[in-house]
Amino acid sequence: MKVVAAYLLAVLGGNPSPSAADLKHILGSVGAEAEDELVELLLTEVKGKDFNELIASGREKLSAVPSGGAAVAVSAPAGGAAAGGGAPAAEAKEEKKVEEKEESDDDMGFSLFD
């Protein structure tokens, strides 16, 4: 990823076709080492391709990848409340009381206007 990031920085910086030395210079400026094999692999894959087309095709590929979170729905079992589901709620109330008490101790007796 760091080699790709260096390539993107070089192109965005005005160099439409950066060389391996350019990428190594960018990575070296932040103290990162570049593996020659990865640099050459990237440069051979992007050789002769337009930067904007690369970004567009990458965006299309990423749109097909599920990003998680929104598609997952978790529902409570129907009998949960009748089977003692009230106990966790009571525990949650006790935890809230404890947290509120701890928050009041944060100022250690000093007020903002004392």
C-alpha positions as CSV (number, residue, x, y, z in Angstrom):
1,M,0.0,0.0,0.0
2,K,2.8,2.4,0.7
3,V,4.1,2.0,-2.8
4,V,0.6,2.7,-4.2
5,A,0.4,5.8,-2.0
6,A,3.7,7.0,-3.2
7,Y,2.6,6.6,-6.8
8,L,-0.6,8.5,-6.1
9,L,1.3,11.3,-4.4
10,A,3.7,11.5,-7.3
11,V,0.9,11.7,-9.9
12,L,-1.1,14.2,-7.8
13,G,2.1,16.2,-7.4
14,G,2.3,16.7,-11.2
15,N,4.4,13.8,-12.4
16,P,2.1,11.8,-14.8
17,S,4.5,8.9,-15.0
18,P,6.7,8.5,-12.0
19,S,9.8,6.3,-12.1
20,A,11.0,3.8,-9.5
21,A,13.5,6.4,-8.3
22,D,10.7,8.9,-7.8
23,L,8.7,6.5,-5.7
24,K,11.7,5.5,-3.6
25,H,12.5,9.2,-3.1
26,I,8.9,9.8,-1.8
27,L,9.0,6.8,0.5
28,G,12.5,7.7,1.7
29,S,11.4,11.2,2.7
30,V,9.1,9.7,5.3
31,G,11.6,7.0,6.5
32,A,9.9,4.1,4.7
33,E,11.8,1.5,2.7
34,A,10.6,0.5,-0.8
35,E,10.9,-3.1,-2.0
36,D,12.2,-3.1,-5.5
37,E,9.9,-5.9,-6.6
38,L,6.8,-4.1,-5.4
39,V,7.8,-0.9,-7.1
40,E,8.5,-2.6,-10.4
41,L,5.3,-4.6,-10.2
42,L,3.2,-1.5,-9.7
43,L,5.0,0.4,-12.5
44,T,4.5,-2.4,-14.9
45,E,0.8,-2.7,-14.1
46,V,0.1,1.0,-14.5
47,K,2.4,1.6,-17.5
48,G,0.6,3.3,-20.4
49,K,-2.7,3.7,-18.4
50,D,-4.4,6.9,-17.6
51,F,-4.5,7.9,-13.9
52,N,-8.2,8.9,-14.0
53,E,-9.1,5.6,-15.7
54,L,-7.3,3.6,-13.0
55,I,-9.2,5.5,-10.3
56,A,-12.5,4.9,-12.1
57,S,-11.9,1.2,-12.6
58,G,-10.8,0.8,-9.0
59,R,-13.9,2.6,-7.8
60,E,-16.1,0.3,-9.8
61,K,-14.4,-2.8,-8.3
62,L,-14.8,-1.4,-4.8
63,S,-18.5,-0.8,-5.3
64,A,-19.0,-4.5,-5.6
65,V,-17.2,-5.3,-2.3
66,P,-19.6,-5.4,0.7
67,S,-18.5,-3.0,3.3
68,G,-20.5,-4.5,6.2
69,G,-22.5,-2.9,8.9
70,A,-25.7,-1.9,7.1
71,A,-26.7,-5.3,5.9
72,V,-26.5,-7.0,9.2
73,A,-29.6,-6.9,11.4
74,V,-29.8,-8.5,14.7
75,S,-33.2,-9.1,16.4
76,A,-33.9,-10.2,19.9
77,P,-35.6,-13.6,20.4
78,A,-39.4,-13.3,20.8
79,G,-39.4,-14.9,24.2
80,G,-36.6,-12.9,25.6
81,A,-38.6,-10.6,27.8
82,A,-40.7,-13.4,29.3
83,A,-37.7,-15.5,30.0
84,G,-36.1,-13.1,32.4
85,G,-35.2,-10.4,29.9
86,G,-35.7,-7.7,32.6
87,A,-32.6,-8.6,34.5
88,P,-30.1,-7.1,32.0
89,A,-32.1,-3.8,32.0
90,A,-31.8,-3.6,35.8
91,E,-28.0,-4.1,35.5
92,A,-27.7,-1.4,32.9
93,K,-29.5,1.1,35.2
94,E,-27.1,0.2,38.0
95,E,-24.1,0.7,35.7
96,K,-25.5,4.2,34.7
97,K,-25.7,5.2,38.3
98,V,-22.2,4.2,39.0
99,E,-20.9,6.0,35.9
100,E,-22.7,9.2,36.9
101,K,-21.2,9.1,40.4
102,E,-17.7,8.7,38.9
103,E,-18.2,11.7,36.6
104,S,-18.9,13.9,39.6
105,D,-15.6,13.0,41.1
106,D,-13.6,14.2,38.1
107,D,-13.3,17.8,39.3
108,M,-11.8,16.6,42.6
109,G,-13.6,19.3,44.6
110,F,-12.4,22.2,42.4
111,S,-14.9,24.3,40.5
112,L,-14.2,26.2,37.3
113,F,-15.0,29.5,39.1
114,D,-13.2,28.9,42.4
